[in-house]
Amino acid sequence: MAEYVERADARSESPPSGVAGMLSRAATWLAMSGGFVFCALIAMSIVSIVGRKLFSSPVQGDVELMQMGAAVGAAAFLPLCELHDNHIKVDALTSWMGGPARAALDTVAHLMLTVAAAAITWRTGMAVRDAMSYGEVSTLLSVPVWQPVALLVPSFALLTLCGLYRVVLSFNLACGRSV
């Protein structure tokens, strides 16, 4: 079982600068906004449940709002997870390997994630365009479907950039270069 181990020098590090700093600020801001979305969903859910039980008046379309909001909120966390390499890993098969060999496998994994994220970004953008052209709306609230789907695109685009950054970082580690 993998455990989170805080580096001893993590507190003394200065904030990253350059590309790393820009990606870190953007990913952190996006994750914070995703957290805000989830807090709003929790509040809406509480109001809906209390309204349903006490006043027979739930929030109309609460399930639709929950689905849309959860998708947007969850996607907002992905870039930060990739940037800090905090995705779930199974190290049982690679624990015997040296650092450069593990870094080479990480390079391949980050590259695969980057390619998948780029494809998802592209296809989500196409879904926005299609939903706009067809005028597709949600069932109960008639929310244009393209709006919540469009909110996914920046998260996936930033995930692609963070993945690309991790590819370069892992590749440099695999080659024995300092990062």
Contacts in CASP RR format, 6 or more apart in sequence:
PFRMAT RR
TARGET T0000
AUTHOR 0000-0000-0000
METHOD contacts of the structure
MODEL  1
MAEYVERADARSESPPSGVAGMLSRAATWLAMSGGFVFCALIAMSIVSIV
GRKLFSSPVQGDVELMQMGAAVGAAAFLPLCELHDNHIKVDALTSWMGGP
ARAALDTVAHLMLTVAAAAITWRTGMAVRDAMSYGEVSTLLSVPVWQPVA
LLVPSFALLTLCGLYRVVLSFNLACGRSV
2 88 0 8 1.000
2 89 0 8 1.000
2 90 0 8 1.000
2 91 0 8 1.000
4 86 0 8 1.000
15 21 0 8 1.000
15 24 0 8 1.000
16 24 0 8 1.000
19 165 0 8 1.000
20 165 0 8 1.000
23 79 0 8 1.000
23 83 0 8 1.000
23 158 0 8 1.000
23 161 0 8 1.000
23 162 0 8 1.000
23 165 0 8 1.000
24 83 0 8 1.000
26 79 0 8 1.000
26 158 0 8 1.000
27 79 0 8 1.000
27 80 0 8 1.000
27 83 0 8 1.000
27 158 0 8 1.000
27 162 0 8 1.000
28 80 0 8 1.000
30 76 0 8 1.000
30 79 0 8 1.000
30 80 0 8 1.000
30 154 0 8 1.000
30 155 0 8 1.000
30 158 0 8 1.000
31 76 0 8 1.000
31 77 0 8 1.000
31 79 0 8 1.000
31 80 0 8 1.000
33 73 0 8 1.000
33 76 0 8 1.000
34 72 0 8 1.000
34 73 0 8 1.000
34 76 0 8 1.000
34 77 0 8 1.000
35 73 0 8 1.000
35 76 0 8 1.000
35 77 0 8 1.000
37 69 0 8 1.000
37 72 0 8 1.000
37 73 0 8 1.000
37 76 0 8 1.000
38 70 0 8 1.000
38 73 0 8 1.000
41 65 0 8 1.000
41 66 0 8 1.000
41 69 0 8 1.000
41 70 0 8 1.000
44 59 0 8 1.000
44 62 0 8 1.000
44 65 0 8 1.000
44 66 0 8 1.000
45 62 0 8 1.000
45 66 0 8 1.000
47 59 0 8 1.000
48 58 0 8 1.000
48 59 0 8 1.000
48 62 0 8 1.000
49 58 0 8 1.000
51 57 0 8 1.000
51 58 0 8 1.000
51 59 0 8 1.000
52 58 0 8 1.000
59 65 0 8 1.000
60 140 0 8 1.000
60 141 0 8 1.000
61 140 0 8 1.000
61 141 0 8 1.000
64 138 0 8 1.000
64 139 0 8 1.000
64 140 0 8 1.000
64 141 0 8 1.000
64 143 0 8 1.000
65 141 0 8 1.000
68 138 0 8 1.000
68 143 0 8 1.000
68 148 0 8 1.000
69 148 0 8 1.000
71 148 0 8 1.000
71 152 0 8 1.000
72 148 0 8 1.000
72 151 0 8 1.000
72 152 0 8 1.000
72 155 0 8 1.000
73 155 0 8 1.000
75 152 0 8 1.000
75 155 0 8 1.000
75 156 0 8 1.000
75 159 0 8 1.000
76 155 0 8 1.000
78 117 0 8 1.000
78 155 0 8 1.000
78 156 0 8 1.000
78 159 0 8 1.000
79 155 0 8 1.000
79 158 0 8 1.000
79 159 0 8 1.000
79 161 0 8 1.000
79 162 0 8 1.000
80 86 0 8 1.000
80 162 0 8 1.000
81 87 0 8 1.000
82 110 0 8 1.000
82 113 0 8 1.000
82 159 0 8 1.000
82 162 0 8 1.000
82 163 0 8 1.000
82 166 0 8 1.000
83 162 0 8 1.000
83 163 0 8 1.000
83 165 0 8 1.000
83 166 0 8 1.000
85 106 0 8 1.000
85 166 0 8 1.000
87 113 0 8 1.000
94 101 0 8 1.000
94 102 0 8 1.000
94 105 0 8 1.000
97 105 0 8 1.000
99 173 0 8 1.000
100 173 0 8 1.000
100 174 0 8 1.000
100 175 0 8 1.000
100 176 0 8 1.000
101 174 0 8 1.000
103 170 0 8 1.000
103 171 0 8 1.000
103 173 0 8 1.000
103 174 0 8 1.000
103 176 0 8 1.000
104 170 0 8 1.000
104 174 0 8 1.000
106 166 0 8 1.000
106 170 0 8 1.000
106 173 0 8 1.000
106 174 0 8 1.000
107 167 0 8 1.000
107 170 0 8 1.000
107 171 0 8 1.000
107 174 0 8 1.000
110 163 0 8 1.000
110 166 0 8 1.000
110 167 0 8 1.000
110 170 0 8 1.000
111 167 0 8 1.000
113 159 0 8 1.000
113 163 0 8 1.000
113 166 0 8 1.000
114 160 0 8 1.000
114 163 0 8 1.000
114 164 0 8 1.000
114 166 0 8 1.000
114 167 0 8 1.000
117 156 0 8 1.000
117 159 0 8 1.000
117 160 0 8 1.000
117 163 0 8 1.000
118 160 0 8 1.000
120 156 0 8 1.000
121 153 0 8 1.000
121 156 0 8 1.000
121 157 0 8 1.000
121 159 0 8 1.000
121 160 0 8 1.000
124 149 0 8 1.000
124 152 0 8 1.000
124 153 0 8 1.000
124 156 0 8 1.000
125 149 0 8 1.000
125 150 0 8 1.000
125 153 0 8 1.000
127 146 0 8 1.000
127 149 0 8 1.000
128 146 0 8 1.000
128 149 0 8 1.000
128 150 0 8 1.000
128 153 0 8 1.000
129 146 0 8 1.000
131 144 0 8 1.000
131 145 0 8 1.000
131 146 0 8 1.000
131 149 0 8 1.000
132 144 0 8 1.000
132 146 0 8 1.000
135 144 0 8 1.000
135 145 0 8 1.000
135 146 0 8 1.000
136 144 0 8 1.000
136 145 0 8 1.000
136 146 0 8 1.000
137 143 0 8 1.000
137 144 0 8 1.000
137 145 0 8 1.000
138 145 0 8 1.000
169 179 0 8 1.000
172 178 0 8 1.000
172 179 0 8 1.000
173 179 0 8 1.000
END
